[in-house]
Amino acid sequence: MGKLSGIRVVDLTMFLPGPMLSLMMAEQGAEVIKVEPPAGDPARDQAPFAGGHSIWFANLNRGKRSVVLDLKTAEGKADLTELVRGADVFLEGFRPGVMARLGFGWDTVRALNPRIIYCSLSAFGQQGALADHPAHDMAVQALAGTLSVNDAGDGHPAVPGVPASDVAAGLTGLAAVLMALIGRERTGQGDHVDIAMLDSLLPWTAHIAGRALAGGPAPTSADQRSLGGAAFYNVYQCADGRHVVLGGREIKFAKSLLGALGRPDLVPLAEAEAGPAQAPLVAFLRETFATRTRPEWEAFMADLDVAFAPVLDFAEAYAAPHIAQHRLLVTDDGIPHIAPAIRFASDSAWHPGPVPSLGGP
């Protein structure tokens, strides 16, 4: 029994944003019916595999039930109609207009079930100049401006390691669906939620967008504290080629580290504006960190009050004691699972739900 027990979700989405949304609902007890085409969600074919399933697919679709429907056939349409009649939430992730052409646009679904919460997830939303434009995460990040500050260090934007707009849309969609469900309790009526990856990502840029919003120049990595223009919010290479970060800009951290390094005279530079004024401090720290290995710096920092961290790869991160203490990784039936970040004191110990086979539980 979870917070969403009794809620039924019909989910036509694939890949990442929609499955992430419905996964978090399933983890809180919602019944999620994953409607797949005969070929299945393409994520099923993404390597690597464990326990007979794609690890990517398993981590986004555990605890759901798969139903195969061909929505180009009368039988498939009839079956989806019955699912819609008994659903609380309907998720779709197609380009605008596709669901209407299939006979399951918002107006049609609302007529079948006036209480349903209908959520559309797309790159650019249901209206606007880009509504019909095809895009996945990196293209959305390019158009949102975030890729321009993802600096590869050679003057070119780097390919993002995390699909931020996908994740933003999944989280924003979850919040919107839950809000709509609360609203339905008051009005008795369903609603249509239009979630765009671009729209969902823009609020994540508030910390760096000030000058551009005010009509000034766009932010760059050289002059923004959170983009590499500040000495105490930066990445440094060690003598062994590994990297560490200083990830806190409070002046107390600068006093702690620079005092331990015998250079308290440099503390005022840490208080200066990001960019050229801090360049001498950045240069000093680069030279200093290059004199010792990453383990040596970890030992040096152990007793200092500094927001410091080694840059771990995924294998190192997953092996860290903190991950184990929070039980963030769980293996079930040979499949490694990343546990949900949302935990409630009233919940029992979390276990991953079964991974659905195509067309099965």
N, C-alpha and C positions, 0 to 999 in steps of 0.2 A: 504494500500500500504506500503510495507516494502522494505528494501534494496535488498531482494532476490525475489521480485515479478517477475513472469514470468519464474522462475526456477521450473522444475518439478522433483521430487525425487521419485523413486520407492524403497521402503524400505522393505527388507525381514528380517530385524533383529528383535530380541526379547530380553527380559530381560533389560539390562542397557546400554552398550556402544553405540550400534547403535541407539536405540531409543533416547538417549540423544543427539546424533549428529543431527538426523533428527528433533528433537524437536526444537533445536536452529535455524535450518533453517526455520521451519514452523513459528516460532515466528517472523521471519523477512520476512514473506510473501511468502515463497516457498510453492508450492503445494506438499504436501507429501502424497503419496499413500502407505498406510501400507498394505503390502501383508501378509495375515495370512493363516495358514493351517486351515482346517475345525474345529479343536479343539480350535483355537485361540492362541494368545500369552499367555503362562503360567502366565505371570504377571497379567492377568485379574483375576486370582483366588487368588491373594495374599491379605489376610486380613491386615488391616481393610478396611471396605467399607463405602462409603458415596454417597448419590445421585444415588445409583444403580451401582456404579463403585468401583473397587479397587482404593484406594487413590494413591498407588504406580503407577498403570497403568495410571491413569488420569494425574498424574504429569509428566509422560514421553511421553504421546501420545495425549495430547489435541491438537486440531487444525489440526489433520490429518484425512484422509479418509481411512476407512478400506475396503479392498477387499479380499474376501475369494477365494483362489485358491488351488486346489489339484495338486501339480506339479508332481504327479505320474500318472496323467491322460493326455491323448492327449488334452482334452479341456482346462485343466489348463495350459499346456505348450503353447497352442495357445494364450490364453488370456495374459499370461505373455509376450509372444513375441510382441504382439501389444503394451503393456505398455512400453516395452523396446524401441521400435521404436520412441516413442514420449517423451522419458525421457532425462533429462540432467545429472542426477546422479542416479546410481544404487548402493544400499547398500546391502551387504550380510554378515552374521555373522556365517557361518557354518565352520566346520573343513575343512582344505584344501582338495580339490578333490571332495567335495560333489556337488558343483554347476556344475562342469564339468560333473559329472555322471548324473545330472538332465538335462543336455543339455544347461546350461547357464553359462558356464565358460567364462573367459575374452575373449578368442579368438572368441567364438561364438557371444557373446554380441557385441563385437567391430565390427564384420562383419555386424550385424544387424543395428548398429548405430555408425559410426566412431567418432562421436563427444561426445559420452557418457563418463562420469567420473565414473569409476567402482571402488568402494571401498570395500575391503575385511577386515573385522575385526575378529581377532581370538586371542587366548591366546598367541601363540608363532610365528605367521607369517606363510607364505606359504611354507617356506623352512627351513631346519635345523633339527637337531637331535630331537627336541621336537615338531616339526610341527604337528604330529598326536596325541600328548599326550593330554588327556582330562584335563581341568582345569578351575576352576572359580577363583575369585579374591584372596582368601587366599592362594591357592597353587601358584599363580603367585607371590604374595608378598613373599612367602617362598623362591622361586627360585631367586627372585631379590635381596634378602638380607635385604629388608626393615623389614620383620617380625622379624629378629634377633635383631633389635634395638627397637622393640615395647615391652618394658619391662613391665611385669606384677608386678614387684617388688619382686618376689620370685625366681628369677633366671630363670623363664620360659617366653617365648614369649606370649604376650596376643593376643587374638583374636581381629583383627582390627575392630574398630567401624565404619570406613568409608571404602568402597571398592575402595581404591585409584587407583588400576590398571584399574578398570572399568571406573572410571571417567577420568583418564589420557588418556585412549584410545579414549573415546568419544571426549574429547577436542582436542587431537592430530589429530583425524580423521577429525574433523570439519575444523581445520586449513589446513590440507592437501587437502581436497575437495575444499575449497575456493581458495587455491593456484592453484589447477589444473583448476578450472573454469577461473581464470584470465589467466593462460597459454593458455587455449583453445581460448581465445579471440585473442591471438597473432598468434597461429598456425592453428586454425581451427580443431585441432585434440584432441580427448579424451585421457584418460590415465588410467592406473591401479594403484591404491593406496593400498599398503599392510600395514595395521596397526596392530601391535601386542601389546597386553596389556603389556607384559614384556618390549618390546622396549620403550613403551610410559612411563613406570614408571621409568626406570633407570635415565633419566635426572633429575628427581626430587630429586636424592640423591647426587647431585654435592656438596652440602654444607657439607656432612659428609664423602664423599668417598675419600678424598684426600690421606690419608695414604695408603689405600688399593690400589688405583690406582698407587701409587708410589712404590708398592711392599712391603709395611709395613703391620702391623697387622690390622685386621678389627676393625672398631670403636665399642666401647661399651658404654653403658649408663653412666658408671662411669667416663669416661674420655673425653666426648664430651660436649661442651657447650650447644648444642641444644638437647641433649639427657638426661639431668639431672645432668651433672657433674659440672654445674655452679650454684652458689647461686641465681643469679638474672635471671635465666631462669629455673624455677623450680615450682613444685606444693607443697603447704603446707596445712596441715590440721588444722582447727580451733577448738576452744573449743566445738563447737556444732556439730562436726563431719563433717561439710561442708568443702569445699576446696576453696583455692584462688591460683592465680598464680602471680608470678613475671615474666613478659614476655619481658623484655628489658634489655640488658646487658651493655648499655652505662654507663660510670662511673658517669655521672651526676645523674642518677637514684639512684645509690648506695649512693652517697653523700646526696641526699635528704632524703631517707628513714633512713639510719643509723644515720644521724644527728638528725632526729626527734625522733629516738629511744634512743638517748643519747649515741650512740656508733660510733662516727666518726673515732675512732681509728681502726675500722675494715674495713674501705674503702680500704686500700691496698690489703686485701685479695680478694676483688672483682675484682682486676686487675690481680690476679695471674692466672696461667694456670688452666684450668678446671681439676677436679679430686682431688687427695689428698690435694693439696695446698688450695683448697677452702672448704674442708670438715669442718673445724671449723666454718666457716661462715654459711654453710648450717645447721650445728647443732644448732647454735645460732638462726637462723631464724625459724627453726622447733620448738624450745622451745618457742620462742616469739609468733609465730602465734597461738600456742596451748593455749595461755592465754586469748584469746578473741574470741567471736563468729564472724561468717562471717559478719553479719550486723555491728557489732562494728568496724571491720577492714575496711569495706567500708566507714564508717563515718570518721575514722581516716585518710584514704588515700585521702579523697575528695579534700583537698587543697594542696596535695603534688604533685610534679612533678615526678611521678613514673609510670612505665608501669605495672600497676596492674589491675587484673580483678578477679571477683568472678567466680567460675566454676558453670555455670548454667546448669540445665537440659534442655531438649528441651522445656518443657512447660514454664519454666521461660524465656528462650531465645526468644520464640515466643511472649511472653507478654511484652517484653522490649520496651520502647518508641522508640528507634532507629529503630527497625523493622517496627513499624507502620509508622514512619516518612518517611521511604524509600518505604513504601507500598510493602513490600516484601511478605506479605501474603494476599491473596485475596480469598474470598469465592464466588463461582458461582454455582448456582443450587444445593446448599447444599454441594458442594465439596470444601474442602480447597486446595488451590493451592499455591505453592512456586513460586513467580514471577521470571522472568528472571533477571539475574545479568547484562545483557547488555542492556543499555538504551542509546538512542540518543536524542539530543536536538530537533531534527526535528520530533520525534515521538509524536503522541497523547498519551493520557493516556492509559496504557496497560490494556487489558481485556483478560482473558484466552479464547482460542477457545473451541468449544464443544468437549466433549470426545466421540470418535466414538464407536458406538455399533459394534459388530462383523459383518462385511460385510456391514456396513452402514456408513453414514456421521457422 
